[in-house]
Amino acid sequence: MNSFDNRLAADRILDGNGLALHGYCGFELLSDRLISCRAADRMRAAFSDSPPKTVIVALFPYRADDREGNLSRYARLPDYHAAAGGVLESAAASLSAALSDYRFLAFIDNSPIPEVRAAALAGLGRVGDHHLLINPVFGSWVFIGCIVTDMPVEFGEQSIEGCLQCGKCAAGCPSGCAGGESRQDCVSRLTQLKGELDPRQRELLKKSGMAWGCDRCQEVCPLNSGVRTEPHACFGGKVFEPSLTEDIISDLEDRAYGWRGAEVLKRNLEILYSK
């Protein structure tokens, strides 16, 4: 098959695996921006004798509701690494079975692919000043997964469109780092740091009211106004409570933040509710 037929075949398989929201990006447009991680070694080994040509990018919407709480919205759904990752792996297996001349390797989160850039080049949205992808239907409330392949496909126009640059994400950011290059003080990052936080970090965390993650730059973004609230089917319609409590920490199974462990979560709650 030629590159056009390859794309048609892949479209049918991806749609059939629940990945209707997908696009394609040329690997060469990302090759100078690959992220150094263990997953990169896995990719190099898989394509040692046949270089990657295409990155298939899929989006998994996750915004379920707008309830007030101390958990970021993505943390109110089952762990996306397992839920979305499982769908992505299944799709890669289906592609491999149907298009056996080529290799397909799935990545989500722990990935050598700069996911936001890849998704924008694949035509799935624009890049905001908060460094997140903004899809025209679901806004920035999406997870991004990628399947790397040595299969050539027909590409459309591949360019990156920016946001409105209205400055609302920077103005609304609790630590003032949204819209800038440095994200050292990002509240979401602070909630994930291990060990003790310094007094300034503790004050930022307490002021934010967040026990895990932060959505403020997304909440104030005008391009997120009126977007669809409909999590991907991989989450099975399950939505957890909007706030972290001591009781939840005792059972972190299937939680998106469970990987960090109980001690960090207890520390965050202690900071939030200390006088």
C-alpha positions in Angstrom: 0.0 0.0 0.0 1.1 3.6 -0.5 1.2 6.3 2.2 -2.4 7.4 1.4 -3.8 3.8 1.7 -1.7 3.3 4.9 -3.4 6.3 6.5 -6.9 5.1 5.5 -6.2 1.7 6.9 -4.9 3.2 10.1 -7.9 5.5 10.4 -10.3 2.6 10.3 -8.3 0.6 12.9 -7.9 3.6 15.3 -11.6 4.5 15.0 -12.5 0.9 15.7 -10.3 0.9 18.9 -12.1 4.0 20.3 -9.5 6.5 19.1 -11.6 8.7 16.8 -9.8 11.8 18.0 -6.4 11.2 16.4 -3.9 12.7 13.9 -0.5 12.1 12.3 2.8 13.9 12.6 6.0 13.4 10.8 8.7 11.9 13.1 11.4 14.1 11.5 9.6 17.2 12.8 10.2 16.0 16.4 13.5 14.2 16.1 15.5 17.2 17.4 13.2 17.6 20.4 13.0 14.1 21.7 12.9 13.8 25.5 15.6 11.8 27.2 14.1 9.0 29.3 14.1 5.2 29.6 11.3 5.0 27.2 13.6 6.6 24.6 15.9 3.6 24.9 12.9 1.3 24.3 12.1 3.3 21.1 15.6 3.2 19.8 15.8 -0.6 20.3 12.5 -1.2 18.6 13.4 0.8 15.5 17.1 0.1 15.4 16.9 -1.3 11.8 13.9 0.7 10.5 13.8 4.4 11.5 10.4 5.8 12.7 8.6 7.8 10.1 5.3 8.7 11.7 3.8 9.6 15.1 0.2 8.8 15.5 -1.3 11.1 18.2 -4.5 10.3 20.1 -6.4 12.5 22.6 -8.3 11.3 25.6 -10.7 13.9 27.0 -11.0 13.8 30.8 -13.0 16.7 32.1 -16.0 15.2 34.0 -17.4 18.1 36.1 -16.7 21.5 37.7 -17.1 20.6 41.4 -15.0 22.6 43.8 -12.3 20.5 45.3 -8.6 20.2 46.1 -7.8 17.7 43.4 -7.0 18.6 39.8 -9.8 17.4 37.5 -7.5 14.7 35.9 -7.0 13.2 39.3 -10.8 12.7 39.8 -10.9 9.9 37.2 -9.2 6.4 37.2 -5.5 6.4 36.6 -5.1 7.4 32.9 -1.8 5.5 32.6 -3.8 2.3 32.9 -7.1 3.4 31.4 -5.9 5.4 28.4 -2.6 3.4 28.1 -4.6 0.2 27.8 -6.6 1.5 24.9 -3.4 2.8 23.2 -1.6 -0.5 23.6 -4.7 -2.3 22.2 -4.7 0.0 19.2 -1.0 -0.5 18.6 -1.5 -4.3 18.7 -4.4 -4.1 16.2 -2.3 -1.9 13.9 0.6 -4.4 14.1 -1.7 -7.3 13.3 -3.4 -5.6 10.3 -0.3 -3.8 8.9 2.3 -6.4 9.7 5.1 -4.9 7.6 5.5 -2.2 10.1 6.1 -1.7 13.8 3.9 0.2 16.2 5.0 1.3 19.7 2.7 3.1 22.2 3.7 5.8 24.7 1.7 7.8 27.2 3.1 10.3 29.7 6.5 8.5 30.1 7.4 9.2 26.5 10.3 10.4 24.4 7.8 12.2 22.2 7.1 15.9 23.0 3.4 15.2 23.1 2.0 18.7 22.9 4.1 19.7 19.9 3.3 16.4 18.2 -0.5 16.9 18.8 -0.4 20.4 17.5 1.5 19.3 14.3 -1.0 16.5 13.9 -3.8 19.1 13.6 -5.4 18.3 17.0 -5.3 21.8 18.5 -3.2 24.9 19.2 -0.5 25.4 21.9 -1.4 27.8 24.7 0.9 30.1 26.6 0.4 27.6 29.5 2.2 25.0 27.4 -0.8 22.8 27.0 -2.6 21.6 23.9 -6.0 23.3 23.4 -8.4 21.2 21.3 -11.3 23.1 19.6 -13.9 20.6 21.0 -12.5 19.5 24.4 -10.2 22.4 25.2 -7.1 21.7 27.2 -8.8 19.0 29.2 -7.2 16.1 27.3 -4.5 13.5 27.8 -2.2 12.8 24.9 -1.0 9.4 23.8 1.4 8.6 20.9 2.1 5.5 18.7 5.4 5.6 17.0 5.7 3.7 13.7 8.0 3.2 10.7 4.9 3.2 8.5 4.8 6.2 6.1 1.4 8.0 5.8 0.0 10.9 3.8 0.4 14.1 5.9 -1.7 17.2 5.7 -0.3 20.7 6.5 1.9 20.5 9.6 2.2 23.7 11.5 1.8 24.9 15.1 -0.8 27.6 15.9 -0.5 29.6 19.1 -3.3 30.8 21.4 -4.9 34.2 21.9 -2.0 35.4 24.1 -4.6 37.2 26.3 -2.4 36.8 29.4 -5.2 35.4 31.5 -3.4 32.2 32.4 -0.4 34.2 33.7 -2.6 36.5 35.6 -4.6 33.7 37.2 -1.7 31.4 38.0 -1.2 31.1 41.9 2.5 31.2 41.5 2.8 33.6 38.5 4.7 31.1 36.4 2.0 30.2 33.7 2.9 31.8 30.4 6.6 31.9 31.3 9.5 29.6 30.5 10.3 28.5 34.1 7.8 26.3 35.9 9.7 25.7 39.1 7.0 27.2 41.2 4.1 25.6 39.4 1.6 24.5 42.1 1.0 21.2 40.3 4.8 20.5 40.4 5.0 21.5 44.1 2.2 19.0 45.0 4.3 16.2 43.5 7.7 17.1 45.0 9.1 14.6 47.5 10.5 15.6 50.9 9.9 18.8 52.8 8.9 22.0 51.0 10.6 25.3 52.0 8.5 28.1 53.6 7.9 29.8 50.3 6.7 26.6 48.6 4.5 25.8 51.5 2.9 29.2 51.4 2.3 28.9 47.6 0.7 25.5 48.2 -1.5 26.6 51.0 -2.6 29.7 49.1 -3.6 27.6 46.1 -5.9 25.3 48.1 -4.7 22.3 46.1 -3.7 18.9 47.5 -2.7 17.5 44.1 -2.3 19.3 40.8 -3.7 22.6 39.7 -6.2 23.7 37.0 -6.2 27.4 37.4 -4.5 28.3 34.1 -7.0 26.1 32.3 -10.0 27.4 34.3 -9.4 31.0 33.2 -8.5 30.3 29.6 -11.1 31.7 27.3 -10.5 28.9 24.7 -11.8 26.5 27.4 -15.1 28.3 27.6 -18.0 26.2 26.4 -16.0 23.1 25.6 -17.5 19.6 25.8 -17.5 17.9 29.2 -17.3 14.2 28.2 -14.5 11.9 29.5 -13.3 9.2 27.1 -15.0 5.9 27.3 -11.8 4.2 28.7 -12.6 5.7 32.1 -15.8 3.7 32.2 -18.0 6.6 33.5 -16.2 6.4 36.9 -15.6 9.7 38.6 -14.1 10.0 42.1 -14.8 12.7 44.7 -13.3 16.1 44.0 -11.2 16.4 47.2 -8.4 14.4 48.8 -9.0 13.3 52.4 -7.1 11.3 54.9 -9.5 8.4 54.4 -8.7 8.3 50.6 -4.9 8.1 51.3 -5.4 4.7 52.9 -6.5 3.2 49.6 -4.9 4.7 46.5 -5.7 1.9 44.1 -6.7 3.2 40.6 -5.9 6.8 41.6 -3.9 8.9 39.1 -1.8 10.2 41.9 -1.3 6.9 43.8 2.2 6.5 42.3 3.6 9.3 44.5 2.7 7.5 47.7 1.0 8.4 50.9 3.7 10.5 52.6 3.6 13.3 50.0 -0.2 13.4 50.0 -0.3 13.6 53.8 2.3 16.4 53.7 0.1 18.3 51.3 -3.0 18.0 53.4 -1.0 19.0 56.5 0.1 22.2 54.7 -3.4 23.0 53.5 -5.1 22.7 56.8 -2.3 24.0 59.1 -3.0 27.2 61.0 
